[in-house]
Amino acid sequence: NSYGYQSWEWAQGLRGYSYPLIFASIYKALQLLAKDDVQLLIWVPRLAQAVLAAFADVKLYSLVRHLENAETAKCVYFCQLCSWFTWYCCTRTLTNTMETLLTIFALSYYPIKGSKMGSSCKYLALIALAIVIRPTAVIPWIPLVFTHFLQEQRKADLILHNCIPVGLVTVGASLIIDRVFFGEWVLVQLNFLKFNGLQNLGTFYGSHPWHWYFTQGLPVILGTHLPFFIHGCVLAPKRYRIFLMAVIWTVVVYSMLSHKEFRFIYPVLPFCMFFCGYSLKHLKAWKKSAASFLLLSNLLPALYTGLIHQRGSLDVMNHIQQLCNTSYQSQAFVFFMMPCHSTPFYSHVHCPIKMRFLQCPPDLTGNESYIDEADVFYSDPLGWLTKEFYNDTLLPSHLIFFSVLEQEISSFLALRGYEKTATVFHTHVPQGRVGSHIYVYRRKPEMNH
């Protein structure tokens, strides 16, 4: 009920409502059933995403069975199920996850030579849907669609009866959805392209060398699948070269953007798994031991990244959620002194507690000397806090921050009557502003009067 937080991307019209609408609908349904307690709000979107991911895995299996045979399909399916990075991402409600799932669905209708399943209309509609959700979804499909176009006898038909209608329907639907929620006409995909491509403002969130995806990105997300992938690329028949083209092209295009993340190339993983499975099937005598090696070597990173690594940002929300059911709720004011978006926000609290975190929108005015709030804070935490909360009545009831900050602001905490009420484990590999633990400090009640 009119509380919550919208990040700067929405004010700039860089994000569309089509994808969040799926989860908003689930939330609305839960509300109408009077079942919208916070645990369901947290778990239902993940379950929905997991179910879709499971469907996509099965689609991948049936695609390979159709193109090759049941044995190869089993191998590809096994490789896909083993992948630690798929485990890590597939239940997350990231646009990258949806982009990857829709890519698998689209692939199963792609008219590759020897496929009877091919349906131009279906695969183009799925790509269009993926592009609406995340415009970068177009990248892996450029070589595939181009190849299809070259091989297609009825080129005019393909454009007039498939491309144009599909494009108009999906972009039209996306435009209308965004018009309803933004209250004005916004072409999100164009804004996204301008921001990430033309203005290259993504660098604000960090930049990496050009070769990063080749030397780190792809090798890390493939993990122990890497040798199988290379072997599979050498073995696979010519007609699958287009899948390899899609992988290389995507990685090359992403390499040109200075802001790089592992999740950006997640959509090429299913293509890679095809080659891994192809390799596994042809290992004949070594197949069993190779499969055991893949399973065991992926199990540890999957379990570690899924259950232990950086779990603090979720766990700490339980402590805040507990403030909801107390008489104290109206006075509570939680302030996160952490790098931006370190934790979830209202979806994990589900009550109108006053909360605030350090802001870090990129500069959209072209100011050379622009520094965001988080950077200003970290340059002098003590000075910032003293200036920001110059009057005791403004002080937050709860402060939440990474362990690395404690030493620096200890005098402020002591002087203002804060005491540590919880220590939450976060990660074994603290880096820079991210500490190994998260601390919850609460202002002593008698200090509030």
C-alpha positions in Angstrom: 0.0 0.0 0.0 2.0 2.9 -1.4 5.3 2.1 0.3 8.4 0.7 -1.3 11.3 1.8 -3.4 11.9 2.4 -7.1 15.5 2.5 -8.2 16.8 5.2 -10.6 16.5 2.9 -13.7 12.7 3.2 -13.5 12.8 7.0 -13.3 15.0 6.9 -16.4 12.8 4.4 -18.2 15.5 1.8 -18.6 13.4 -1.1 -17.3 10.2 -2.4 -18.6 7.2 -3.6 -16.6 6.6 -6.8 -18.6 8.9 -9.1 -16.6 8.2 -7.7 -13.1 4.5 -8.0 -14.0 4.8 -11.8 -13.8 5.8 -11.5 -10.1 3.5 -8.6 -9.4 0.6 -10.9 -10.6 1.7 -13.7 -8.3 1.9 -11.2 -5.4 -1.6 -9.9 -6.3 -3.0 -13.4 -6.4 -1.4 -14.1 -2.9 -2.9 -10.9 -1.6 -6.4 -11.8 -2.9 -6.1 -15.2 -1.3 -5.0 -13.5 2.0 -1.8 -15.6 1.8 0.7 -12.8 1.2 2.9 -13.4 4.2 6.5 -12.5 3.8 7.9 -16.1 3.4 5.6 -16.7 0.4 6.6 -13.4 -1.1 10.2 -14.5 -0.9 9.8 -18.1 -2.0 7.0 -18.1 -4.7 9.0 -16.1 -7.3 12.0 -18.3 -6.9 9.8 -21.4 -7.2 8.1 -20.0 -10.3 11.5 -19.3 -11.8 12.7 -22.8 -10.8 9.7 -24.5 -12.5 10.4 -22.6 -15.7 14.1 -23.5 -15.5 13.1 -27.2 -15.2 10.8 -26.9 -18.2 13.7 -25.4 -20.2 16.0 -28.2 -19.2 13.5 -30.8 -20.5 13.1 -28.7 -23.7 16.8 -28.9 -24.2 16.7 -32.6 -23.8 13.9 -33.1 -26.3 15.6 -30.8 -28.8 18.9 -32.8 -28.8 16.9 -36.1 -28.9 15.2 -34.8 -32.0 18.4 -33.5 -33.7 20.6 -36.4 -32.7 19.4 -39.4 -30.6 18.4 -40.3 -27.0 21.9 -41.1 -25.9 23.4 -37.7 -26.9 20.3 -36.0 -25.5 20.9 -37.8 -22.1 24.5 -36.6 -22.1 23.6 -32.9 -22.9 20.9 -33.1 -20.3 23.3 -34.5 -17.8 25.9 -31.7 -18.5 23.1 -29.1 -18.2 22.0 -30.5 -14.8 25.6 -30.6 -13.6 26.5 -27.0 -14.4 27.2 -25.2 -11.2 26.5 -21.8 -12.8 23.0 -23.0 -13.9 22.4 -24.1 -10.3 23.5 -20.7 -9.1 21.4 -18.7 -11.5 18.3 -20.6 -12.6 16.2 -19.9 -9.6 17.1 -16.2 -9.4 14.7 -13.7 -10.7 17.3 -12.0 -12.8 16.3 -10.8 -16.3 19.4 -12.7 -17.5 17.8 -16.0 -16.2 14.6 -15.3 -18.1 16.6 -14.4 -21.2 18.4 -17.8 -21.0 15.2 -19.8 -20.5 13.5 -18.1 -23.4 16.7 -18.7 -25.5 16.4 -22.5 -24.8 12.6 -22.4 -25.7 13.3 -20.5 -28.9 16.2 -22.8 -29.8 13.8 -25.8 -29.7 11.8 -24.2 -32.6 14.8 -22.9 -34.5 14.8 -24.3 -38.1 18.3 -25.9 -38.1 19.1 -28.3 -41.0 17.6 -31.7 -40.2 15.0 -30.4 -37.8 11.3 -31.1 -38.3 10.4 -29.1 -35.2 11.3 -25.8 -36.8 8.7 -23.0 -36.6 9.7 -19.6 -37.6 6.7 -18.0 -35.9 7.3 -19.7 -32.6 11.0 -19.1 -32.3 10.8 -15.5 -33.4 8.0 -14.8 -30.9 10.1 -16.3 -28.1 13.1 -14.2 -29.1 10.9 -11.1 -29.3 9.6 -11.9 -25.8 13.2 -12.2 -24.5 14.2 -8.9 -26.1 11.2 -7.2 -24.4 12.4 -8.6 -21.1 16.1 -7.8 -21.7 17.1 -6.1 -25.0 20.5 -7.8 -25.0 18.8 -11.1 -25.8 19.1 -10.0 -29.4 22.8 -10.6 -29.4 23.1 -14.4 -29.5 20.3 -14.5 -32.0 21.9 -12.2 -34.6 24.0 -15.0 -36.3 21.2 -17.5 -35.9 18.5 -15.4 -37.5 20.8 -14.2 -40.2 21.8 -17.8 -41.1 18.1 -18.7 -41.1 17.3 -15.8 -43.4 20.1 -16.8 -45.9 18.9 -20.4 -46.0 15.2 -19.5 -46.3 13.8 -19.9 -49.8 10.8 -17.7 -49.2 12.6 -14.6 -47.8 9.7 -12.1 -48.3 7.3 -14.5 -46.6 9.6 -14.8 -43.6 9.7 -11.1 -43.2 6.1 -10.2 -44.0 4.3 -13.1 -42.3 6.7 -13.8 -39.4 9.1 -11.1 -38.5 6.8 -8.0 -38.9 3.7 -9.4 -37.2 5.7 -10.9 -34.3 7.6 -7.7 -33.9 4.5 -5.5 -33.9 2.6 -7.7 -31.5 5.4 -8.0 -28.9 6.7 -4.4 -29.1 3.1 -3.2 -29.1 2.2 -5.3 -26.0 5.3 -4.1 -24.2 4.6 -0.5 -25.1 1.0 -0.7 -23.8 2.1 -2.4 -20.5 4.7 0.3 -20.0 2.3 3.0 -20.9 -0.1 1.8 -18.2 2.5 1.7 -15.5 4.7 4.6 -16.4 1.7 6.8 -17.2 3.3 7.9 -20.4 4.7 6.4 -23.6 8.2 5.0 -23.0 10.3 2.9 -25.4 12.3 1.1 -22.8 14.4 -0.9 -25.3 15.7 2.3 -26.9 16.6 3.9 -23.6 18.4 0.7 -22.6 20.4 0.7 -25.8 21.2 4.4 -25.5 22.4 4.0 -21.9 24.5 0.8 -22.2 25.7 1.1 -25.8 25.9 4.7 -27.0 26.6 6.5 -23.7 28.4 3.5 -22.2 27.3 4.6 -18.7 27.5 1.0 -17.5 31.2 1.6 -16.8 30.0 3.5 -13.7 29.5 0.0 -12.2 33.1 -1.1 -13.0 35.1 -1.9 -16.1 37.2 -4.9 -17.1 39.8 -5.5 -19.8 38.6 -6.5 -23.2 39.7 -10.1 -22.9 37.9 -10.7 -19.6 35.1 -13.0 -20.9 37.7 -15.2 -22.7 40.2 -15.4 -19.9 37.8 -15.4 -16.9 34.1 -15.0 -17.7 33.5 -18.1 -19.9 36.1 -20.3 -18.2 34.6 -19.6 -14.8 30.9 -20.2 -15.8 31.8 -23.3 -17.7 34.1 -24.6 -14.9 35.1 -28.2 -15.4 32.9 -28.4 -18.5 35.5 -26.4 -20.4 37.6 -29.3 -21.7 34.5 -31.1 -22.8 33.2 -28.0 -24.5 36.4 -27.6 -26.5 36.4 -31.3 -27.4 32.8 -31.1 -28.4 33.4 -28.1 -30.7 36.1 -30.1 -32.5 33.9 -33.2 -32.8 30.5 -31.8 -33.7 29.2 -32.0 -37.3 29.3 -28.9 -39.5 25.6 -28.2 -39.1 26.1 -27.3 -35.4 28.8 -24.7 -36.2 26.1 -22.1 -36.1 25.7 -22.8 -32.3 29.4 -22.2 -31.8 29.2 -19.0 -33.9 26.5 -17.8 -31.6 28.7 -18.4 -28.5 31.8 -16.7 -30.0 29.8 -13.8 -31.5 28.0 -13.1 -28.2 31.3 -13.2 -26.2 33.0 -10.9 -28.7 30.1 -8.4 -28.6 30.0 -8.3 -24.8 33.8 -7.9 -24.7 33.4 -4.5 -26.4 31.3 -3.2 -23.5 33.6 -2.1 -20.6 31.2 -3.2 -17.9 31.4 -7.0 -17.6 29.6 -9.5 -15.4 29.4 -13.3 -15.4 25.6 -13.3 -15.7 25.7 -11.4 -18.9 26.9 -14.4 -20.9 24.6 -16.9 -19.1 22.4 -17.2 -22.2 25.3 -18.8 -24.2 25.6 -21.6 -21.6 22.9 -23.9 -23.1 24.7 -23.7 -26.5 27.9 -24.7 -24.7 26.2 -27.6 -23.0 25.2 -29.0 -26.4 28.9 -29.4 -27.2 29.8 -30.7 -23.8 27.2 -33.4 -24.1 28.3 -34.2 -27.6 31.8 -34.7 -26.3 30.7 -36.8 -23.3 28.7 -39.2 -25.6 31.8 -39.8 -27.7 34.1 -40.6 -24.8 32.7 -44.2 -24.9 34.9 -46.2 -22.4 35.7 -43.1 -20.4 32.1 -41.8 -20.3 31.2 -43.1 -16.8 34.4 -41.7 -15.1 34.0 -38.4 -17.0 30.4 -38.1 -15.9 31.4 -38.7 -12.3 34.2 -36.1 -12.5 31.7 -33.5 -13.9 29.1 -34.2 -11.2 31.6 -34.1 -8.3 33.5 -31.1 -9.5 30.3 -29.1 -10.0 28.6 -30.2 -6.8 30.9 -28.3 -4.5 30.8 -24.9 -6.2 27.0 -25.3 -6.7 26.4 -26.0 -3.1 28.9 -23.4 -1.8 27.7 -20.6 -4.0 24.0 -21.6 -3.6 24.0 -22.1 0.2 26.9 -20.3 1.9 28.6 -17.6 -0.3 27.2 -14.1 0.3 24.2 -15.4 2.2 24.4 -12.6 4.8 22.4 -10.1 2.8 19.4 -12.4 2.8 19.8 -13.6 6.4 20.1 -10.1 7.8 16.6 -9.3 6.4 15.1 -11.8 8.8 16.3 -9.6 11.7 14.6 -6.5 10.1 11.4 -8.4 9.3 11.0 -9.2 13.0 10.5 -5.5 13.7 7.2 -5.7 11.7 5.2 -7.5 14.4 6.2 -5.3 17.3 4.6 -2.1 18.7 8.0 -0.6 17.9 7.3 -0.7 14.1 6.2 2.9 13.8 9.4 4.2 15.4 11.8 1.9 13.6 14.1 3.4 11.0 16.6 1.0 9.4 19.7 2.5 7.6 21.9 0.3 5.5 25.4 1.6 5.3 26.6 -0.7 2.6 27.5 -0.6 -1.1 24.3 0.0 -3.0 21.7 -2.7 -3.3 23.7 -5.1 -1.1 20.5 -6.5 0.3 16.9 -7.0 -0.9 14.4 -4.4 0.3 10.7 -4.3 0.9 9.9 -7.7 -0.7 11.7 -9.4 2.2 10.2 -7.2 4.9 6.6 -6.7 3.7 5.6 -3.9 6.2 5.9 -0.1 6.0 9.0 0.2 8.2 11.1 3.3 7.3 14.2 2.1 5.5 17.0 3.8 3.7 20.3 2.8 1.9 23.2 4.7 0.4 22.2 5.8 -3.2 24.4 5.3 -6.2 22.7 6.4 -9.4 25.1 7.1 -12.2 25.5 10.7 -13.3 23.1 11.4 -16.2 23.9 15.1 -16.4 27.5 14.8 -17.8 29.1 16.3 -14.7 32.8 15.3 -14.7 33.3 15.6 -10.9 30.1 13.6 -10.0 30.4 11.3 -6.9 27.5 9.3 -5.8 26.3 9.2 -2.2 27.8 5.8 -1.4 31.3 7.0 -2.6 30.9 10.2 -0.6 30.0 8.2 2.5 32.9 5.8 2.1 35.5 8.6 1.6 34.8 9.7 5.2 32.1 7.6 7.0 32.5 9.3 10.3 32.3 12.8 8.9 29.3 11.9 6.7 27.4 10.4 9.7 28.0 13.4 11.9 26.9 15.8 9.2 23.9 13.7 8.1 22.5 13.0 11.6 23.5 16.4 13.1 20.4 16.1 15.4 19.7 13.1 17.6 16.0 13.0 16.6 17.2 12.1 13.0 19.1 9.1 14.1 18.1 5.7 12.7 16.9 3.1 15.2 19.0 0.4 13.4 22.3 0.6 11.5 23.3 -2.3 9.3 26.8 -2.5 7.8 29.7 -4.8 6.9 32.2 -5.7 9.6 35.0 -3.8 7.7 33.3 -0.5 8.6 33.0 -1.0 12.4 36.4 0.2 13.4 36.1 3.4 11.5 32.7 4.5 13.0 33.1 3.0 16.5 33.2 6.5 18.1 30.0 7.5 16.5 28.3 4.2 17.6 29.5 4.6 21.2 28.6 8.3 21.4 25.1 7.8 20.0 24.3 4.9 22.2 24.2 2.0 19.6 24.8 -1.6 20.7 25.4 -4.6 18.5 22.4 -6.9 18.5 23.3 -9.4 15.7 26.3 -10.7 13.7 25.4 -12.4 10.5 27.9 -14.4 8.4 28.2 -13.2 4.8 31.3 -14.5 2.9 34.6 -16.2 3.3 36.2 -13.9 0.7 35.7 -10.3 2.0 36.7 -7.7 -0.6 37.1 -4.0 -0.3 33.9 -2.6 1.2 32.3 -6.0 1.6 33.2 -7.6 4.9 33.0 -11.2 6.0 30.1 -10.4 8.4 27.2 -8.1 8.6 26.5 -6.3 11.9 23.1 -5.1 13.2 23.4 -2.2 15.6 20.4 -1.0 17.6 20.1 2.3 19.4 19.4 1.8 23.1 15.7 2.6 23.7 16.4 5.0 26.6 18.5 7.1 24.1 15.4 7.7 22.1 13.8 10.1 24.6 
